[in-house]
Amino acid sequence: MITFYTRFCGLFLLLMACEQEPVDEHKERRLELADEMEYSIQNEMLNKWYPTAYDEEYGGYLANFEFDFSLSENQNKMIVSQGRHLWTTSKAYKMYPEEEHYLHGASLGFQFLRDKFWDQEYGGFYTNLDREGNVLSGSSQNGYNEAGKTAYGNAFGIYGLAAYYEVSGEEGALELAKKAFQWLEENSYDPEYGGYFQSLARDGSPIQREEDTPSTSTLGYKDQNSSIHLLEAFTELYHVWKDPLLKQRLEELLLIIRDTIVQDEKYLQLFLYPDWTPVSFRDSTEEIIEKHHSIDHVSYGHDVETAFLMMEAAEVLGMPNDERTLVVGKSMVDHSIKYGWDNEKGGFYDGGYYFAGEEAPKVVRGTKNWWAQAEGLNTLLIMADLYPEDERDYFSKFEQQWEYINNQLIDHEHGEWFSGGIDLQPEFKEAKKGHAWKTAYHNFRSLANCVSRLRSF
C-alpha cells in the first residue's frame, strides 16, 4: 500500500534532531493500532462520504448529512468545506490509487472552485454559494456578509487545489492556487505588522472595526485560526510550488505564530489587534469573560493542532530540526496535557481560561469536540516518537486517546464521527454527521498520518 502522505516522513528527521530512537518494544502494538485505524478509515469514514458526497448534478460536494448519512434538505456550499473535501479526496486517491473514483471526485471539487467559487470580477473565493453555485447574500455569518470573503476560506481553497495538483498534474489547479495566493498578498496581507486580515469585503479590502462594532464581533481583528490554516495552506502549496515570495510568507507566518501568537504560558491567543496586541478580557468580570468566550479562551484543540502544523511547515522549509519550533511545539502539547487533558478517560477538553490572579487555567468547557480529539491523536504520536523517554509517556496517552475516540466518537453503526464525545454529549448520536464545518478532513488526516507513522518503524 502506498502511504498516505510520504512527505510526512520528513518529520521523522525530527527524531534524529532529538538524538533518540523510537522504542522498538512498541512495534507489535504499533502495527495492531495501524490496522485498527486503517480499517476505520476504509469502513467507517471514506466509504460513507464518497462517492455519496459527489454532486454529479451541479459539481463540487454535497455537504450536509443527517446522523445516518441521509441527505439533508439544505445543500448550500461553503468554500471551507468544499476545499476540505477537495483536499481529502485528493489525499484519499494518493493513499488508495486503485480507488479511481477519488480522483473523479477531486476533479468535481476543482472545477466547482474554478467555475463557481472564484470571483471573476474581483478575484478571491466567495464564502457561501447555493448548491447550483449562486452567491448567497443578505445574511451574515461570524460578522461578515456572505457575499464577502475571508482569508480562512481562501486558505482552504489553496489547500485543496495544491493537494489536487499533486495527484492529478492539472496545471489549472496550480494556477488557481497561485492566483488565490496573489490575491491574498494584494488584499489580506498586512505590510506594516505582517500576517493577514481575516474579514474582507468582496473587493478584497479588509473590513475595519468601527466605534459601534459590537464587542462580541471579530471584525477587524487578526486571529490564530486563520493564521494557522494559512500556514497549513502555504505549506501544502510550497510543496508543489517553490516560489520565493511564498517561502518568505510561510517563514513569516511560522515566526508570527510561534513567537507572537503563542503566549508565554504556551497557548495560542485567539484574537489580536492588527499590531498583534492580544484581545483579552482577563481583567473583566466572569460574566463579561463568559460573554466573550468565543474571542478569548484557551483552545486546547488548536494548540495541539498547531504544534503539528508548525513542525510540518518547518519540515517543508528544509529545517526539520529547528530547535525553537520543537521546543515551542512540545511546550504547547505539554501545557494542553497538564491543564486540558482528561486523565481518567482521555481526550482534550474544549476550553480553559486564565482568570486574573490565577497561575493555572480553569477548564470552562469540559466537552470534547471531534476535531480536537483527532488533532490530539496525531500530535501525541509525533511526541511519542520524538520523546519516547519523556515522563509524560506520550505513547500511553496516544493509546488512551485512540480508545476514547473508538468508544465515544466513531459511529460504528452509521459511520463517521459524532461531533463530540457521546459520554458527555449523548445528543450527538442523532446530530448531523456532515455540515459546512464538519467534513472528514481532521479525522482522516489524523488517522492516515498515524497509520503511516505507526508502520514506519
C-alpha positions in Angstrom: 0.0 0.0 0.0 1.2 3.5 -0.8 1.5 5.6 2.3 -0.9 8.5 2.7 1.5 11.4 2.9 5.0 10.4 2.1 6.4 13.8 2.7 5.4 13.5 6.3 8.3 11.1 6.5 10.4 14.1 6.6 9.2 14.7 10.1 10.9 11.6 11.1 14.2 13.6 10.8 13.0 15.3 14.0 13.8 12.1 15.8 17.4 12.4 14.8 17.3 16.0 15.9 16.3 14.8 19.4 19.0 12.1 19.2 16.5 9.5 20.3 15.2 6.3 18.7 11.6 5.1 18.9 11.1 2.3 21.4 11.2 -1.0 19.5 9.1 -2.8 22.1 6.1 -0.9 20.8 6.4 -2.3 17.3 3.9 -5.1 17.6 1.4 -2.8 19.3 2.0 -0.1 16.7 1.1 -2.4 13.8 -2.0 -3.6 15.6 -3.1 0.1 16.1 -2.3 0.9 12.5 -4.6 -2.0 11.3 -7.4 -0.8 13.6 -7.2 2.8 12.3 -6.9 1.8 8.6 -10.0 -0.4 9.0 -11.9 2.6 10.4 -10.7 4.8 7.5 -11.9 2.4 4.9 -15.1 1.1 6.5 -16.3 3.8 8.8 -15.2 7.0 7.1 -14.2 7.4 3.5 -16.7 4.8 2.2 -19.5 6.8 4.0 -18.6 10.1 2.4 -17.5 9.1 -1.0 -18.9 8.8 -3.6 -22.1 9.8 -1.8 -20.9 13.4 -1.4 -20.0 13.9 -5.0 -22.5 16.4 -6.6 -22.8 14.9 -10.0 -25.5 17.3 -11.0 -24.0 20.7 -10.1 -20.4 19.9 -9.3 -18.5 20.1 -6.0 -19.7 18.3 -3.0 -22.9 17.7 -1.1 -22.0 18.9 2.4 -25.0 18.3 4.7 -25.8 14.8 6.0 -28.0 13.6 8.8 -26.9 11.2 11.6 -27.5 8.2 9.4 -25.8 9.8 6.3 -29.1 10.5 4.6 -29.0 13.8 2.7 -30.1 16.9 4.5 -32.5 19.3 2.7 -30.2 22.3 2.6 -27.2 21.8 0.4 -25.6 25.2 0.3 -21.9 25.1 -0.2 -19.1 26.8 1.8 -15.6 27.4 0.5 -14.1 25.9 3.7 -15.9 22.6 3.5 -15.6 22.4 -0.3 -11.8 23.0 -0.1 -11.5 20.4 2.7 -13.4 17.8 0.6 -11.1 18.6 -2.4 -8.1 18.0 -0.1 -9.5 14.8 1.4 -10.5 13.2 -2.0 -7.0 14.1 -3.4 -5.2 12.6 -0.4 -7.5 9.6 -0.4 -6.6 8.9 -4.1 -2.9 9.2 -3.1 -3.4 6.7 -0.4 -5.6 4.4 -2.4 -4.8 4.9 -6.1 -6.7 1.8 -7.1 -9.9 3.7 -6.0 -10.1 5.9 -9.1 -13.4 7.5 -8.0 -11.5 9.6 -5.6 -9.7 11.3 -8.5 -13.0 11.8 -10.2 -14.5 13.3 -7.0 -11.5 15.6 -6.7 -11.9 16.8 -10.2 -15.5 17.8 -9.4 -14.3 19.9 -6.5 -11.6 21.6 -8.5 -14.0 22.5 -11.3 -16.6 23.9 -8.9 -14.0 26.1 -7.2 -12.7 27.3 -10.5 -16.1 27.9 -12.2 -18.3 29.0 -9.3 -16.4 29.9 -6.1 -13.8 32.1 -7.8 -15.0 35.7 -8.2 -14.3 36.5 -11.9 -14.6 40.3 -11.3 -12.7 40.9 -8.1 -10.8 37.7 -7.6 -10.7 35.6 -4.4 -13.1 32.8 -3.4 -16.6 33.6 -2.3 -17.6 32.3 1.2 -21.0 30.8 0.6 -22.9 29.6 -2.5 -26.1 27.7 -3.0 -26.0 24.2 -4.4 -26.1 25.4 -8.0 -23.3 27.9 -7.4 -25.1 31.2 -7.0 -23.7 33.7 -4.5 -25.6 33.9 -1.2 -26.1 37.4 0.1 -28.2 39.4 2.5 -27.3 37.4 5.6 -24.2 37.3 7.8 -22.1 34.7 9.4 -19.4 35.3 12.0 -19.6 39.0 11.5 -19.3 39.4 7.7 -21.6 39.3 4.8 -21.8 36.0 2.9 -21.0 37.8 -0.3 -17.7 38.9 1.3 -14.6 36.8 1.7 -12.2 35.6 4.3 -8.5 34.7 4.5 -9.5 31.5 6.2 -11.8 30.5 3.3 -9.2 31.3 0.7 -6.6 29.3 2.6 -8.7 26.2 2.3 -9.2 26.8 -1.4 -5.4 26.9 -1.8 -5.1 23.9 0.4 -7.4 21.7 -1.7 -6.1 22.9 -5.0 -2.4 22.2 -4.1 -3.3 18.7 -3.0 -5.3 18.1 -6.2 -2.4 19.4 -8.4 0.0 17.0 -6.6 -2.1 13.9 -7.6 -3.5 15.0 -10.9 -0.9 17.2 -12.5 -3.7 19.5 -13.5 -1.9 22.8 -14.3 -5.2 24.8 -14.0 -5.4 23.8 -10.3 -1.9 25.1 -9.6 -2.6 28.3 -11.5 -5.8 28.9 -9.5 -3.9 28.3 -6.2 -1.3 30.8 -7.3 -4.0 33.4 -8.2 -5.5 32.9 -4.7 -2.2 33.3 -3.0 -1.5 36.5 -5.0 -5.0 37.8 -4.2 -4.3 37.3 -0.5 -0.9 39.1 -1.0 -2.6 42.1 -2.6 -5.5 42.4 -0.3 -5.3 40.5 3.0 -1.6 40.7 3.8 -0.5 43.4 6.3 2.7 45.0 5.1 3.1 47.0 8.3 2.8 44.4 11.0 2.8 41.2 9.0 0.2 38.4 8.9 -3.2 38.6 7.3 -6.5 40.3 7.9 -9.3 37.7 8.1 -12.6 39.5 7.2 -12.6 41.0 3.7 -15.2 42.8 1.5 -15.9 41.4 -1.9 -13.3 43.6 -3.5 -10.7 42.3 -1.0 -10.4 45.4 1.2 -10.0 44.5 4.9 -13.1 45.2 7.0 -12.2 47.6 9.8 -13.7 47.8 13.3 -15.9 50.9 13.9 -16.9 52.6 17.1 -20.2 50.8 17.0 -18.8 47.4 16.2 -20.2 45.0 18.9 -17.6 43.8 21.4 -18.5 40.2 20.6 -17.7 40.7 16.9 -14.4 39.7 15.5 -14.4 42.2 12.6 -11.0 43.9 12.2 -9.1 41.5 14.4 -6.3 39.2 13.3 -6.6 35.7 14.7 -4.8 32.5 15.3 -7.3 30.3 13.4 -6.9 31.9 10.0 -3.1 32.3 10.7 -2.6 28.6 11.4 -4.7 27.5 8.4 -2.9 29.9 6.1 0.3 28.3 7.4 -1.1 24.9 6.6 -2.2 26.0 3.1 1.1 27.7 2.3 2.9 24.5 3.5 0.8 22.4 1.1 1.3 24.9 -1.8 5.1 25.3 -1.2 5.4 21.5 -1.5 4.4 21.8 -5.2 5.5 25.4 -6.0 8.8 26.6 -4.7 8.1 30.3 -5.1 10.5 32.7 -3.2 7.7 35.0 -2.1 5.6 32.0 -0.9 8.5 30.8 1.1 9.0 34.2 2.6 5.4 34.4 3.7 5.4 30.8 5.0 8.5 31.6 7.1 6.9 34.9 8.4 3.7 33.1 9.4 5.7 30.4 11.2 7.6 33.0 13.2 4.4 35.1 14.0 2.5 32.1 15.2 5.4 30.5 17.2 6.8 33.7 18.7 3.9 36.1 18.9 0.5 34.4 18.9 1.8 31.7 21.3 1.7 33.3 24.7 4.2 33.0 27.5 2.1 30.3 29.1 2.3 28.3 25.8 -1.2 28.6 24.4 -2.5 30.4 21.4 -4.1 33.8 21.8 -7.3 33.5 19.8 -7.7 37.1 18.6 -5.4 40.0 18.3 -5.4 43.6 17.2 -3.6 44.5 13.9 -0.4 45.2 15.8 -0.6 41.7 17.4 -1.7 43.0 20.8 -3.8 40.3 22.4 -7.6 40.8 22.7 -8.1 39.8 26.3 -10.9 40.1 28.8 -8.9 38.6 31.6 -9.3 41.6 33.9 -13.1 41.7 33.4 -15.8 40.1 35.4 -16.6 36.4 34.9 -19.9 37.4 33.3 -18.1 39.5 30.6 -15.5 36.8 30.2 -18.2 34.2 29.5 -20.0 36.6 27.1 -16.7 36.8 25.1 -15.7 33.2 25.3 -15.5 32.7 21.6 -13.0 35.5 21.4 -10.8 34.8 24.4 -10.1 31.4 25.9 -7.5 28.6 25.8 -8.4 26.2 22.9 -6.5 23.0 23.7 -7.5 21.5 20.3 -6.0 24.4 18.4 -2.8 24.2 20.5 -2.1 20.6 19.8 -3.0 21.0 16.1 -0.7 24.0 15.8 2.2 22.1 17.3 1.9 19.7 14.4 1.4 22.4 11.7 4.5 24.3 12.9 6.6 21.2 12.6 5.1 20.4 9.2 5.9 23.9 8.0 9.5 23.8 9.3 10.0 20.4 7.6 8.9 21.7 4.1 11.0 24.8 4.6 14.0 22.5 5.0 14.6 22.9 8.7 13.0 19.9 10.4 15.4 20.1 13.3 14.7 23.7 14.1 15.1 23.7 17.9 12.9 26.7 18.6 10.0 25.2 16.7 10.4 21.8 18.5 10.7 23.4 21.9 7.6 25.6 21.5 5.6 22.8 19.9 6.4 20.4 22.7 5.6 23.1 25.4 2.2 23.7 23.8 1.4 20.0 23.9 2.6 19.7 27.5 0.5 22.7 28.5 -2.5 21.1 26.9 -1.8 17.8 28.7 -1.3 19.4 32.0 -4.4 21.6 32.0 -6.7 20.4 29.3 -6.4 16.5 29.3 -8.8 14.1 30.9 -6.5 11.8 32.9 -9.3 9.4 33.6 -10.9 8.8 30.2 -8.5 10.5 27.8 -9.3 13.4 25.4 -8.7 17.1 25.3 -11.3 19.5 26.8 -12.7 22.2 24.6 -11.7 25.2 26.6 -9.9 26.7 29.5 -9.3 30.2 30.9 -6.6 32.1 32.8 -8.6 34.1 35.2 -6.9 37.2 36.7 -4.6 36.3 39.6 -4.6 32.6 38.8 -1.4 30.8 37.7 -3.2 27.9 36.0 -6.2 27.9 33.6 -9.5 26.6 34.7 -11.5 24.3 32.4 -14.5 26.3 31.4 -15.7 23.9 28.6 -15.5 20.3 29.7 -16.8 18.8 26.5 -14.6 17.2 23.8 -15.3 18.0 20.2 -14.4 15.6 17.4 -11.7 17.7 15.6 -9.7 18.4 18.7 -9.5 14.7 19.6 -8.4 13.9 16.0 -5.7 16.5 16.1 -4.6 15.4 19.5 -4.2 11.8 18.4 -1.9 12.8 15.6 0.2 15.1 17.7 0.5 12.7 20.6 2.0 10.1 18.4 4.5 12.5 17.0 5.5 13.5 20.5 5.8 9.8 21.5 8.3 9.2 18.7 10.2 12.4 19.3 10.4 11.9 23.1 10.0 8.2 24.0 11.6 8.7 27.4 9.6 11.7 28.4 7.9 11.5 31.8 4.5 12.3 30.2 4.5 8.9 28.4 3.0 10.3 25.2 2.5 6.8 23.7 0.3 5.7 26.6 -1.7 8.9 26.1 -1.9 8.2 22.4 -3.3 4.7 23.1 -5.8 6.2 25.6 -6.8 8.9 23.1 -7.5 6.2 20.4 -9.6 4.2 22.9 -11.6 7.3 23.7 -12.2 8.1 20.0 -13.0 4.5 19.2 -15.6 4.2 22.0 -17.0 7.7 22.2 -16.6 9.4 18.8 -16.7 6.8 16.0 -20.2 5.8 15.0 -19.7 2.1 14.3 -23.3 1.7 13.1 -23.7 4.6 10.7 -20.1 5.6 10.1 -18.1 8.8 10.5 -17.5 10.5 13.9 -20.0 12.2 16.2 -19.5 15.9 16.7 -18.3 15.3 20.3 -17.8 12.6 22.8 -21.2 10.9 23.4 -20.2 10.1 27.0 -20.6 13.9 27.6 -23.0 14.8 24.8 -25.2 11.8 24.0 -27.4 14.1 21.9 -24.8 13.9 19.2 -25.9 10.4 18.4 -28.6 11.9 16.3 -26.9 15.1 15.2 -25.7 15.8 11.7 -22.7 13.9 10.5 -21.8 16.5 7.9 -22.3 20.2 7.5 -20.4 23.3 6.4 -17.9 23.0 9.3 -17.7 19.2 9.5 -16.1 17.0 6.9 -13.6 14.1 7.1 -10.6 16.5 6.9 -9.5 16.5 10.5 -10.2 12.8 11.3 -9.0 11.4 8.0 -5.8 13.3 8.1 -5.1 12.3 11.7 -5.8 8.5 11.2 -3.9 8.4 7.8 -0.9 10.2 9.4 -1.0 7.8 12.3 -1.2 4.7 10.1 1.8 5.9 8.1 3.8 6.7 11.1 2.9 3.6 13.1 4.0 1.4 10.2 7.3 3.2 9.5 9.3 1.6 12.3 
